[in-house]
């Protein structure tokens, strides 16, 4: 887990969806890993990885398995890895908003929106 500048504690969340019904089948928070821990798994060149959910393909699954003991069944499920907020805490100022381009907008994950939106 890590704390972003706004005081929100964030943890990596792995979610998997049934390929047939496309329903959420499970999820797990990877609390022992920070943003930089997943950069070599995702191989994404974004300044901040906590802005989206990333699909897990065979290459990412293999790299994730090197860090965790999570068995991934890509034949049965579609997997996505993203940062999920786990609540407010005291901000550690590890990410400074002035580091990002002007007018940049961060959108919340769909589950963070109020119902019916």
C-alpha positions as CSV (number, residue, x, y, z in Angstrom):
1,X,0.0,0.0,0.0
2,X,1.0,3.6,-0.5
3,X,-0.4,7.0,0.3
4,X,-1.0,9.5,-2.5
5,X,-0.8,13.2,-2.0
6,X,-4.5,13.7,-1.3
7,X,-4.3,11.4,1.8
8,X,-5.9,8.4,0.1
9,X,-4.3,5.0,0.9
10,X,-4.0,2.9,-2.2
11,X,-3.3,-0.8,-2.7
12,X,-3.0,-2.9,-5.8
13,X,-6.2,-4.9,-6.5
14,X,-6.3,-7.9,-8.8
15,X,-9.8,-8.7,-10.1
16,X,-11.0,-11.6,-12.2
17,X,-14.1,-11.9,-14.3
18,X,-15.8,-15.1,-15.6
19,X,-15.3,-15.1,-19.4
20,X,-18.8,-16.6,-20.0
21,X,-20.9,-14.3,-17.8
22,X,-18.5,-11.5,-17.5
23,X,-19.3,-11.3,-13.8
24,X,-16.8,-10.4,-11.1
25,X,-15.6,-13.8,-9.8
26,X,-13.1,-12.6,-7.2
27,X,-10.6,-10.0,-6.1
28,X,-7.6,-9.7,-3.9
29,X,-5.7,-6.7,-2.5
30,X,-2.0,-6.9,-2.8
31,X,-1.2,-4.8,0.2
32,X,2.5,-5.6,0.3
33,X,3.3,-3.9,-3.0
34,X,3.6,-0.2,-3.9
35,X,3.3,1.5,-7.2
36,X,6.9,1.0,-8.3
37,X,6.7,-2.8,-7.4
38,X,4.2,-3.3,-10.3
39,X,5.9,-1.2,-12.9
40,X,8.1,-4.2,-14.1
41,X,4.9,-6.4,-14.1
42,X,2.8,-4.1,-16.2
43,X,5.7,-2.6,-18.3
44,X,3.8,0.6,-18.7
45,X,5.7,3.9,-19.1
46,X,3.1,6.1,-17.3
47,X,4.4,8.5,-14.7
48,X,1.7,7.2,-12.3
49,X,0.2,3.7,-12.6
50,X,-2.7,4.3,-10.2
51,X,-5.0,5.9,-12.8
52,X,-6.3,2.7,-14.4
53,X,-6.9,-1.0,-14.5
54,X,-4.6,-3.0,-16.7
55,X,-5.6,-6.3,-18.4
56,X,-3.4,-9.2,-17.5
57,X,-2.1,-11.2,-20.4
58,X,0.3,-14.2,-20.4
59,X,3.4,-12.1,-20.1
60,X,2.0,-10.0,-17.2
61,X,0.7,-13.1,-15.5
62,X,4.2,-14.7,-15.6
63,X,5.8,-11.6,-14.2
64,X,3.1,-11.3,-11.5
65,X,3.7,-14.9,-10.5
66,X,7.3,-14.1,-9.8
67,X,6.2,-11.7,-7.1
68,X,3.2,-13.5,-5.7
69,X,1.8,-17.0,-5.3
70,X,-1.4,-16.2,-7.2
71,X,-2.3,-18.8,-9.8
72,X,-3.9,-17.2,-12.9
73,X,-6.2,-19.1,-15.2
74,X,-6.4,-17.0,-18.3
75,X,-8.5,-19.7,-20.0
76,X,-11.4,-19.3,-17.5
77,X,-11.1,-15.7,-16.3
78,X,-10.2,-12.2,-17.6
79,X,-7.9,-10.5,-15.0
80,X,-7.3,-6.8,-14.4
81,X,-4.8,-5.1,-12.0
82,X,-5.3,-1.6,-10.8
83,X,-4.9,0.7,-7.8
84,X,-7.9,0.8,-5.5
85,X,-8.3,3.3,-2.7
86,X,-8.6,1.7,0.8
87,X,-9.6,4.9,2.6
88,X,-8.3,8.2,3.8
89,X,-5.1,8.6,5.9
90,X,-2.6,11.2,6.7
91,X,-1.0,12.3,3.4
92,X,2.8,11.6,3.2
93,X,3.2,14.0,0.2
94,X,5.0,11.2,-1.7
95,X,3.3,12.4,-4.9
96,X,3.2,16.1,-5.5
97,X,0.3,17.3,-7.7
98,X,2.7,19.9,-9.3
99,X,4.6,17.0,-10.9
100,X,1.7,16.4,-13.3
101,X,0.8,18.4,-16.4
102,X,-1.6,21.3,-16.0
103,X,-5.3,20.5,-16.6
104,X,-4.7,16.8,-16.1
105,X,-7.9,15.1,-14.8
106,X,-7.9,12.0,-12.7
107,X,-11.1,9.9,-13.0
108,X,-12.3,7.6,-10.3
109,X,-12.7,3.9,-10.8
110,X,-16.3,3.0,-11.7
111,X,-16.9,1.4,-8.3
112,X,-16.0,4.7,-6.6
113,X,-18.9,6.5,-8.3
114,X,-22.3,6.8,-6.6
115,X,-24.9,4.2,-7.5
116,X,-26.9,4.9,-10.6
117,X,-24.3,6.9,-12.4
